[in-house]
């Protein structure tokens, strides 16, 4: 090729990366910013080739960049080099100015170190005299509780350092890396450690904010809230979803938002993302690094492309990139004007902080880990399934690296490997995360804070999901105690009223002439004290009964119906004996959906059915429930089976909750209402709600209520945890543990699968070759 250098005089991009220590993406960044001394040469195949001069110049760029030269200055220096000889004096002047800035920073750091050393020395003297406590808590913002310690010294947070590099004690106690360990012979953590919040910050507890030079000063950020809601109310026609909600999230917090369907979780995320406005109250979000919002469904038409979805997820990053280009053009037009240079540097710092140059490449990486490798950008969204569109949106949001992540059910439609990758990404995320999820393992592994949406309110729980469960258990114990105390007080006052009334009955009435010397007659009336005590006791009984303490709902418990010998279903009389299994299948085949050689499950047995979508898990449960006749084989289920279907039950929309619960059952409406309220799944006001007005999760509760109150020998559960709150899933899991009958379970719930004890049946997809594996 004419004009092309021979291969012996040029290097490929991989060789240059190895020599300079730069990544391929960094090389392309330098090329894109015009920092190469000469144009890049390309082979006939279009591959990049770099000269030896390019490699030498890249090394200079790297050293200048590492020394702190801003990109604008580096681009100016590259332009001078590109002009050739004749401007050496200007090049030296630029390098001299950069050297002076570096020396100024070094002097500022040395001054900071001397200030800290002096303050630590003063504190070390107090430690040596025994007048200092040793460790301060900077989160309270008060002086140390010691005698003789210097007042007014507040913690200082350096935003440009990472506490993960510090060596400190456990339990969130980190050592200050600027303080020598040998002061007064004391331990380093004892002298200069502090409880750090948020997690990524280095706390220097002995520096006044005003004592540092301007070049090194930072504002304390320990008490800064990333997200604040104050008295927020939001409603829709006919109902109030959020009522006077207030809470805050600090920078770096990982919060899980949980609750039943329809409790307002998605509404709250839309308010924080700015998609909707509250009816009253204030929503404040401080996220200079951007906000990434993942809705449950993509708001794009079917004819939109994959690239459109990526651009939507990276919208704020694209806007920042466009603003950066405009600032670059303004800088070129203005020359070295300080204002234009400062504006460009600020935008560039924000863009580089989010690694904007590599965002599209990160989308491809995320798609690969989420199960969509090689997804073409021109492909229409209408050609993707709902799960694929959700994973595409998630990949785009993660690739943008925003400071605040708002995720609505991010684990939906992900397999175990993809969820584990997502968890690793979110744990490594330096910003704040607020995620709506029903995945209990996700909550356990990731979250530090739990927000529970219930009855229009949002309650905050600390210490992650374990702390939430502990707090809920303590709350239940408290409610039980309050109820027992109310019952005891009511019974005591009823006994007092009855006892005083009985004693009053034996007191003789006062005689008419008792005051005229007739000693045989009683001189005092019966109302001298007993009547007052009776009246007081009855008034307390009335107050207690007028304001009763509601008992906590009983834990969920399935109703067993162990079939007696000879009590099998019609057409199979006498088959259900105590010796026969609850389930027996042999050579069962449903064309195109299921093929199973043999399956036997005894009374009290447990079977977990797993396999990919389309393997026939739901078909197997329908066969066991008698809802689907196989094309071939034998199916024997002697007892009564109760089936919780994955598909939604088609309830008539005009039925109330109480009517739907009692549909087809013996008993009065009041009896059905009492039985439903005893489960704690609905409030009394909910019983009058129409089924057509409920969310899918609330309708699922009706199905669950009918299931737990229906006597059965065999439970067939198809994704029983779908659309249920984590608290209710915990109750369901305990109920399954105590159920004496047989259970066949199909679930994607990782926690439920991990704690399952029993046999496991793995079904293979029919297209991949029929087969099963029993463990």
PyMOL commands that set and color helices and strands:
alter all, ss='L'
color gray80, all
select helices_A, chain A and resi 7-9+13-20+24-32+52-66+71-83+88-129+163-165+183-185+188-192+209-211+214-216+265-273+306-313+315-334+338-353+356-369+381-383+386-399+416-428+440-446+464-505+526-528+530-546+617-624+657-662+669-678+684-688+691-693+696-708+726-738+750-754+766-768
alter helices_A, ss='H'
color red, helices_A
select strands_A, chain A and resi 10-11+41-42+48-51+156-158+173-175+193-195+202-204+225-236+239-250+254-259+280-285+291-294+404-408+432-436+449-454+457-462+583-590+594-601+606-610+632-636+641-644+714-718+742-746+759-763+772-774
alter strands_A, ss='S'
color yellow, strands_A
deselect
rebuild
show_as cartoon
